[in-house]
Amino acid sequence: MKKRGLKESMLAVIIFVIAASIIYIGILNTLECAREEQMHFLQKALKRSAIQCYAIEGMYPPDVKYLEDHYGLVIDHKRYIVHYEVFASNIMPDMTVFEKAGGE
């Protein structure tokens, strides 16, 4: 009788650990998708702001700070690195967003 109770307890613990592991993995996947989506959204906002600047002023902005100051672009600099390289004021700059390692 005691052996049966021990087996049932062990089975309950195993089931609980498996269920908790599945939930944990699901949460990690959700967080990863959210991070990727935020980075993609920032990339789109950066491009949209640069195009808006070009449409209004007839030139692409000289740097990201200009977009932040004049076009309301908000960047979490603790979390993201923005590569912004200008070739000429009438050519779309090269814009890339990177997530910093440990930037959370």
C-alpha positions as CSV (number, residue, x, y, z in Angstrom):
1,M,0.0,0.0,0.0
2,K,2.8,2.4,0.8
3,K,4.6,1.5,-2.4
4,R,1.5,2.4,-4.4
5,G,1.2,5.9,-2.8
6,L,4.9,6.5,-3.5
7,K,4.5,5.6,-7.2
8,E,1.5,7.9,-7.5
9,S,3.3,10.7,-5.8
10,M,6.3,10.2,-8.1
11,L,4.0,10.2,-11.2
12,A,2.3,13.4,-10.0
13,V,5.7,15.1,-9.6
14,I,6.9,13.9,-13.0
15,I,3.7,15.1,-14.7
16,F,4.0,18.5,-12.9
17,V,7.6,18.9,-14.0
18,I,6.7,18.1,-17.6
19,A,3.8,20.5,-17.6
20,A,5.9,23.3,-16.0
21,S,8.7,22.7,-18.6
22,I,6.2,23.0,-21.4
23,I,4.8,26.2,-20.0
24,Y,8.3,27.6,-19.4
25,I,9.4,26.8,-23.0
26,G,6.2,28.4,-24.3
27,I,6.9,31.6,-22.4
28,L,10.5,31.7,-23.7
29,N,9.2,31.3,-27.2
30,T,6.7,34.1,-26.8
31,L,9.3,36.5,-25.4
32,E,11.6,35.7,-28.3
33,C,8.9,36.4,-30.8
34,A,8.0,39.7,-29.0
35,R,11.7,40.8,-29.1
36,E,12.0,40.1,-32.8
37,E,8.7,41.9,-33.5
38,Q,9.9,45.0,-31.5
39,M,13.2,45.1,-33.5
40,H,11.2,44.7,-36.7
41,F,8.9,47.5,-35.7
42,L,11.8,49.8,-34.8
43,Q,13.4,49.1,-38.2
44,K,10.1,50.0,-40.0
45,A,9.7,53.2,-37.8
46,L,13.3,54.2,-38.6
47,K,12.8,53.8,-42.4
48,R,9.3,55.5,-42.3
49,S,10.8,58.5,-40.4
50,A,13.7,58.9,-42.9
51,I,11.2,58.8,-45.8
52,Q,9.0,61.3,-44.1
53,C,11.9,63.6,-43.6
54,Y,12.9,63.3,-47.3
55,A,9.3,64.0,-48.4
56,I,9.1,67.1,-46.2
57,E,12.6,68.5,-46.4
58,G,13.9,67.1,-49.7
59,M,16.8,65.4,-48.0
60,Y,17.4,62.3,-45.9
61,P,18.4,63.1,-42.3
62,P,22.1,63.3,-41.5
63,D,21.8,61.0,-38.5
64,V,19.4,59.2,-36.2
65,K,19.5,62.0,-33.6
66,Y,17.9,64.3,-36.2
67,L,15.0,61.8,-36.6
68,E,14.7,61.6,-32.8
69,D,14.7,65.4,-32.4
70,H,12.5,66.4,-35.3
71,Y,10.3,63.4,-36.2
72,G,9.5,61.8,-32.9
73,L,11.4,58.6,-33.4
74,V,12.0,56.9,-30.1
75,I,14.9,54.4,-29.7
76,D,15.8,52.5,-26.6
77,H,19.5,53.0,-26.8
78,K,20.1,50.7,-23.9
79,R,18.6,47.9,-25.8
80,Y,19.3,48.6,-29.5
81,I,22.2,49.7,-31.7
82,V,21.2,51.6,-34.8
83,H,23.6,51.5,-37.7
84,Y,22.8,54.6,-39.9
85,E,25.1,55.3,-42.8
86,V,24.5,58.3,-45.1
87,F,26.0,58.3,-48.6
88,A,24.3,61.4,-49.9
89,S,21.4,63.5,-48.8
90,N,19.3,62.4,-51.8
91,I,20.0,58.6,-51.4
92,M,18.3,56.4,-48.8
93,P,20.7,55.8,-46.0
94,D,21.7,52.3,-45.0
95,M,19.7,51.6,-41.8
96,T,20.0,48.5,-39.6
97,V,18.9,47.8,-36.1
98,F,20.8,45.4,-33.8
99,E,19.8,44.2,-30.4
100,K,22.6,44.7,-27.8
101,A,23.8,41.5,-26.0
102,G,22.2,41.6,-22.6
103,G,20.3,44.7,-23.4
104,E,17.2,43.8,-21.4
